Amino acid sequence: MAKGRNVHVVPNGNNWQVKPEGGRPVSNHRTQGAAEAAAKPIARQNQAEVVIHRPNGQIRDKDSFGNDPNPPKDNKH
């Protein structure tokens, strides 16, 4: 996966997928939390952002693991 490419946590039927932006799904999970946990190390390694979607596809949250283009820096971690 290319550096800086965002990692999305998206609904897939009753499951959740971890999917790099513009790429194929990396993994499938039964819960959104499990998918989010799997996406974070990928984003951290690639200095990217995790984009978490709602079941309807809307973006629910974002979590940066690199150079945040929109200061202030992420204060969640």
CYANA upper distance limits for C-alpha pairs under 8 A (distance plus 0.5 A):
  1 MET  CA      5 ARG  CA      7.81
  1 MET  CA     20 PRO  CA      8.09
  1 MET  CA     46 ASN  CA      8.03
  2 ALA  CA     46 ASN  CA      7.42
  3 LYS  CA     46 ASN  CA      5.01
  3 LYS  CA     47 GLN  CA      6.70
  3 LYS  CA     48 ALA  CA      7.32
  4 GLY  CA     46 ASN  CA      6.30
  4 GLY  CA     47 GLN  CA      5.99
  4 GLY  CA     48 ALA  CA      4.91
  4 GLY  CA     49 GLU  CA      8.02
  4 GLY  CA     66 GLY  CA      8.38
  5 ARG  CA     20 PRO  CA      7.15
  5 ARG  CA     21 GLU  CA      6.46
  5 ARG  CA     46 ASN  CA      7.76
  5 ARG  CA     48 ALA  CA      6.22
  5 ARG  CA     49 GLU  CA      8.06
  6 ASN  CA     20 PRO  CA      6.46
  6 ASN  CA     21 GLU  CA      5.90
  6 ASN  CA     43 ALA  CA      7.41
  6 ASN  CA     48 ALA  CA      5.63
  6 ASN  CA     49 GLU  CA      5.34
  6 ASN  CA     50 VAL  CA      6.50
  6 ASN  CA     51 VAL  CA      7.49
  7 VAL  CA     18 VAL  CA      7.32
  7 VAL  CA     19 LYS  CA      6.23
  7 VAL  CA     20 PRO  CA      4.84
  7 VAL  CA     21 GLU  CA      6.35
  7 VAL  CA     39 ALA  CA      6.94
  7 VAL  CA     42 ILE  CA      7.99
  7 VAL  CA     43 ALA  CA      6.68
  7 VAL  CA     48 ALA  CA      7.64
  7 VAL  CA     49 GLU  CA      6.66
  7 VAL  CA     50 VAL  CA      5.37
  7 VAL  CA     51 VAL  CA      6.63
  8 HIS  CA     17 GLN  CA      8.41
  8 HIS  CA     18 VAL  CA      6.27
  8 HIS  CA     19 LYS  CA      5.62
  8 HIS  CA     20 PRO  CA      6.44
  8 HIS  CA     21 GLU  CA      7.14
  8 HIS  CA     39 ALA  CA      8.03
  8 HIS  CA     50 VAL  CA      6.25
  8 HIS  CA     51 VAL  CA      5.16
  8 HIS  CA     52 ILE  CA      6.43
  8 HIS  CA     53 HIS  CA      7.89
  9 VAL  CA     16 TRP  CA      7.14
  9 VAL  CA     17 GLN  CA      6.16
  9 VAL  CA     18 VAL  CA      5.32
  9 VAL  CA     19 LYS  CA      6.91
  9 VAL  CA     32 GLN  CA      7.88
  9 VAL  CA     35 ALA  CA      6.80
  9 VAL  CA     36 GLU  CA      6.76
  9 VAL  CA     39 ALA  CA      7.68
  9 VAL  CA     50 VAL  CA      7.83
  9 VAL  CA     51 VAL  CA      6.68
  9 VAL  CA     52 ILE  CA      5.34
  9 VAL  CA     53 HIS  CA      6.45
 10 VAL  CA     16 TRP  CA      6.10
 10 VAL  CA     17 GLN  CA      5.81
 10 VAL  CA     18 VAL  CA      7.10
 10 VAL  CA     19 LYS  CA      7.80
 10 VAL  CA     52 ILE  CA      7.28
 10 VAL  CA     53 HIS  CA      5.94
 10 VAL  CA     54 ARG  CA      7.96
 10 VAL  CA     55 PRO  CA      8.11
 10 VAL  CA     57 GLY  CA      7.39
 11 PRO  CA     15 ASN  CA      6.58
 11 PRO  CA     16 TRP  CA      5.05
 11 PRO  CA     17 GLN  CA      6.77
 11 PRO  CA     53 HIS  CA      7.78
 11 PRO  CA     54 ARG  CA      7.83
 11 PRO  CA     55 PRO  CA      6.05
 11 PRO  CA     56 ASN  CA      8.25
 11 PRO  CA     57 GLY  CA      7.41
 12 ASN  CA     16 TRP  CA      5.76
 12 ASN  CA     17 GLN  CA      6.83
 14 ASN  CA     30 ARG  CA      7.88
 15 ASN  CA     28 ASN  CA      7.34
 15 ASN  CA     29 HIS  CA      6.26
 15 ASN  CA     30 ARG  CA      5.32
 15 ASN  CA     31 THR  CA      6.87
 15 ASN  CA     32 GLN  CA      8.19
 16 TRP  CA     28 ASN  CA      6.21
 16 TRP  CA     29 HIS  CA      5.63
 16 TRP  CA     30 ARG  CA      6.71
 16 TRP  CA     31 THR  CA      6.72
 16 TRP  CA     32 GLN  CA      6.24
 16 TRP  CA     35 ALA  CA      6.68
 17 GLN  CA     25 PRO  CA      6.75
 17 GLN  CA     26 VAL  CA      7.82
 17 GLN  CA     27 SER  CA      6.20
 17 GLN  CA     28 ASN  CA      5.00
 17 GLN  CA     29 HIS  CA      6.70
 17 GLN  CA     35 ALA  CA      6.83
 18 VAL  CA     25 PRO  CA      6.20
 18 VAL  CA     26 VAL  CA      6.04
 18 VAL  CA     27 SER  CA      5.86
 18 VAL  CA     28 ASN  CA      7.02
 18 VAL  CA     35 ALA  CA      6.47
 18 VAL  CA     36 GLU  CA      8.12
 18 VAL  CA     38 ALA  CA      7.84
 18 VAL  CA     39 ALA  CA      6.51
 19 LYS  CA     23 GLY  CA      7.02
 19 LYS  CA     24 ARG  CA      6.54
 19 LYS  CA     25 PRO  CA      4.71
 19 LYS  CA     26 VAL  CA      6.09
 19 LYS  CA     27 SER  CA      7.93
 20 PRO  CA     24 ARG  CA      7.30
 20 PRO  CA     25 PRO  CA      7.34
 20 PRO  CA     26 VAL  CA      7.89
 27 SER  CA     35 ALA  CA      8.32
 28 ASN  CA     35 ALA  CA      7.60
 29 HIS  CA     34 ALA  CA      6.63
 29 HIS  CA     35 ALA  CA      6.02
 30 ARG  CA     34 ALA  CA      7.70
 30 ARG  CA     35 ALA  CA      8.39
 31 THR  CA     35 ALA  CA      6.96
 32 GLN  CA     36 GLU  CA      6.56
 33 GLY  CA     37 ALA  CA      6.65
 34 ALA  CA     38 ALA  CA      6.77
 35 ALA  CA     39 ALA  CA      6.64
 36 GLU  CA     40 LYS  CA      6.84
 36 GLU  CA     50 VAL  CA      8.34
 36 GLU  CA     52 ILE  CA      7.80
 37 ALA  CA     41 PRO  CA      8.10
 38 ALA  CA     42 ILE  CA      7.79
 39 ALA  CA     43 ALA  CA      6.76
 39 ALA  CA     50 VAL  CA      7.13
 40 LYS  CA     44 ARG  CA      6.51
 40 LYS  CA     50 VAL  CA      7.00
 41 PRO  CA     45 GLN  CA      6.53
 42 ILE  CA     46 ASN  CA      6.78
 43 ALA  CA     47 GLN  CA      6.20
 43 ALA  CA     48 ALA  CA      5.21
 43 ALA  CA     49 GLU  CA      6.25
 43 ALA  CA     50 VAL  CA      6.68
 43 ALA  CA     64 SER  CA      8.44
 43 ALA  CA     65 PHE  CA      6.59
 44 ARG  CA     48 ALA  CA      6.92
 44 ARG  CA     49 GLU  CA      8.46
 44 ARG  CA     65 PHE  CA      5.45
 44 ARG  CA     66 GLY  CA      7.50
 46 ASN  CA     66 GLY  CA      8.37
 47 GLN  CA     64 SER  CA      8.35
 47 GLN  CA     65 PHE  CA      5.63
 47 GLN  CA     66 GLY  CA      4.57
 47 GLN  CA     67 ASN  CA      7.52
 48 ALA  CA     64 SER  CA      6.76
 48 ALA  CA     65 PHE  CA      5.85
 48 ALA  CA     66 GLY  CA      6.08
 48 ALA  CA     67 ASN  CA      8.34
 49 GLU  CA     62 LYS  CA      7.15
 49 GLU  CA     63 ASP  CA      6.00
 49 GLU  CA     64 SER  CA      4.81
 49 GLU  CA     65 PHE  CA      6.14
 49 GLU  CA     66 GLY  CA      7.82
 50 VAL  CA     62 LYS  CA      6.06
 50 VAL  CA     63 ASP  CA      5.57
 50 VAL  CA     64 SER  CA      6.92
 50 VAL  CA     65 PHE  CA      8.32
 51 VAL  CA     59 ILE  CA      7.37
 51 VAL  CA     60 ARG  CA      8.28
 51 VAL  CA     61 ASP  CA      6.62
 51 VAL  CA     62 LYS  CA      5.07
 51 VAL  CA     63 ASP  CA      7.14
 52 ILE  CA     59 ILE  CA      6.42
 52 ILE  CA     60 ARG  CA      6.10
 52 ILE  CA     61 ASP  CA      5.69
 52 ILE  CA     62 LYS  CA      6.54
 53 HIS  CA     57 GLY  CA      5.93
 53 HIS  CA     58 GLN  CA      5.87
 53 HIS  CA     59 ILE  CA      4.76
 53 HIS  CA     60 ARG  CA      5.53
 53 HIS  CA     61 ASP  CA      7.50
 54 ARG  CA     58 GLN  CA      5.78
 54 ARG  CA     59 ILE  CA      6.58
 54 ARG  CA     60 ARG  CA      6.06
 63 ASP  CA     74 ASP  CA      7.64
 64 SER  CA     68 ASP  CA      6.69
 64 SER  CA     74 ASP  CA      6.94
 68 ASP  CA     72 PRO  CA      8.48
 68 ASP  CA     73 LYS  CA      6.66
 68 ASP  CA     74 ASP  CA      8.04
